[in-house]
Amino acid sequence: MQLRYAFRLYPDAGQRTALARAFGCARVVFNDAVRAREDTRRAGQPFPTAGELSRRLVTEAKRTAERSWLGEVSAVVLQQSLRDAEAAYRNFFAFLKGARKGPKVGSPRFKSRKDARQSIRFTANARW
């Protein structure tokens, strides 16, 4: 059985900054995962595995100068963002095969910085 909790937050200024940073990092990792999948599709190569994407887009990206700011947020947020991208592709391919019922599911799109719908997911052992 899975439990899910929804909380309404009233963050102070420092917490708003930390949340904005977490939202931005999760968006960047999700967009990088979608871009990596699209690039491999165009090149005619097999899709990268979740572990390969995690290593390349999170672990190795934190070590570069232009993406070192990914280390400022919890790694759980970044891993959950990769899982969201994987679930989006899984749902899309299931719809194409006819295994998924319901409304039409399109291919995953890039997340916009200007969209008001921002979300992140934590696990039970997440550092916040």
Helices and strands as residue ranges (DSSP letters): H 13-43, H 50-54, I 55-59, H 60-62, G 68-72, H 75-97
